[in-house]
Amino acid sequence: MNQGLSSNLKIVFPNTNPIARPIINFQGIPHPNWLVGFIDGEGCFYVSTRKNKSKLGVGMIFSISQHSCDHLLMSKIISYFNCGIIEKPKGRFEVRFVVYKFKDIFVKILPFLKKYPLQGVKNADLLDFIKIANLMKDKSHLTLEGLNKIRLLKAGMNKGRVHLNNN
């Protein structure tokens, strides 16, 4: 789509002429609900767990991915939330706004998403992400029982979630 018509499509549609893409002067996040919709479509909530011989651990990550041409957008999201970094995975045409710091997730990202809730199926993942954050805030993740609760919540998130269809 972003590279024009393929050779086969040019044969099928010979009278199609490309047009120049408009230049957009992006000024920033226009409205919190715009950002919520963007997170609903492109955001991810990750949880990592580990249990070493002497140490239990949990990590939380919030990210939004986009094509590398949207680097400016990612920097505006950093400014909006006043946290996070931009990562560019090697060999990929992608940039990511990523928040690793638990305090930033707990104090900045989650309150925003509580005030402006997600509207799609990703909201169920967010609700589990919030439960995990609360377990971490209470230091429950430092016990085996708390870690097991987090693992159970994590197992049902993202691809592990079963969506019931009302057909």
N, C-alpha and C positions, 0 to 999 in steps of 0.2 A: 504494500500500500504506500509506504513512504518512499519507495524507490521507483515509482512510475510503473507503467504497464510492462508485463513480460513480453517477450517476442511473440509467443502464441496469442496473447490477448491483442497485440497490435495488429495481427493478421485478422482476427475476428472483428475488431473495432478500428478500422483504418482511418476513420474520420475523427478520431478522438485526439484533441490537442491538449497538452498539459497547460496548466495555468500556474502563475507564480504564487507561491504561498504568501499570504499577507504577513507583514511584519507586525508583531504584537509587542507593544510597549508595556510589559507586565510591571505594574506598580506595587503589587503586594496582594495579600490575602484580602479579597473584597468583603467577605462576611464569614463569621464563624461557621454558618451552615454550609457554605461552599467547602470549607476545609473538612467538615464532618463527612460530606458526600465523597470527597476525595479520599479520606481515610477509609470509608466504607468500601470503596472500590480498590484501593491500592495499598492499604495499611496491613500490617502483620503484627501479631502478638506472639512472641516466642517465649518459652520457658525451658531452661536447661536444668537438669538435676544431676547430682553426682553424690556418691557415697564412697569415700576412701576409707581406709582402715580406721583412721582417727578423726575424720572430718566429713560432715554433711554439708552440702552446698546447693544453693539454688541461684540461678541467674535469670533476670527478666530483661527482655529486649523488645522495644517498640520500633518499628521501621516502616518507611514508605519508600517504594521503589518507582523509578521512572526512567525513561530513556535519557541518555547522557546530555541530550540537547536541552533538557529541563534543569540544568544545574542551578540556574538563577532561581527557579521555583523552590528548589530544596533549600537554598540559602535564605529565601524569604520565610520558609517554615521554621528554620532555626531562629530567625529574628522574632517571629511571632511567638514561639514557645520559650525563647531565651534559653535554649538548651539543645543538646544533640550535636552530631557531627555529620559530615557528608563523606560517604565512602564510595569509591569507584572500584568495583571488582575487576581484576586484571582479565583482559581478553573479552570483556563484555561491554556492550554499548548501554551501560546502565549506571545510574547514580542512586544512592540510597541516603535518605535522612534516617539516622539511627540514634536512639537514646539507649545507652547502657546503664547509666547511673540510676540506681533504685530511687534515690531521693527525687531526681527530676521526674521520673515516671510517676511516683506517688504524689508529688506536690504540684506538678505542672500538667502532665498529660492526662492522668485519670480525673482530676477535678474538671478539666475542660470537657472530657467525654461524658462526665456525669451531668454537666450543665447542658451540653449539646449532644444528646445520645445518638448513637448509630441507629440507622433505620432498617438495615438489611440483616441477613443471616449472620454476619460477622459480629453482631451485638451479643450473641450467645457466647462467642469466644471472649469478647471483652468482659462479660460478667464473670466468667471463670478466671480471667486474668486479674480482675479486681479481688476476687476471693483469695487468690494466691498472694497478691500484694498485701492483703490484710493479714494473712498467716505469717508473712515475712515481717511485717511491721510488729506483730506480737511476738516475734522470735520463735514461733512454732516450727519454723523450717529447720531449727537447730536440734530438734528431737526426731527420732525415727518415726514416731506417730505422725508428726506434722509433715515430715518429708513424704510419707506414704499418702497422706491426704493430697499433697501437692501433685504427686505422681498420678494419682487417680484423676484429678482435675485436668492435668496436662494431657493424659491419654484420651480424654474426650474432646479436646480442642482441635481446631483446624481440620485436618484430614481424618482425624479420629472421631469427629462428631457425626452422629447419625441424625439426619434430618428426616422427620416424619412427613410424609406426603398425605394430604387429606383427600385423596382421590377415592 
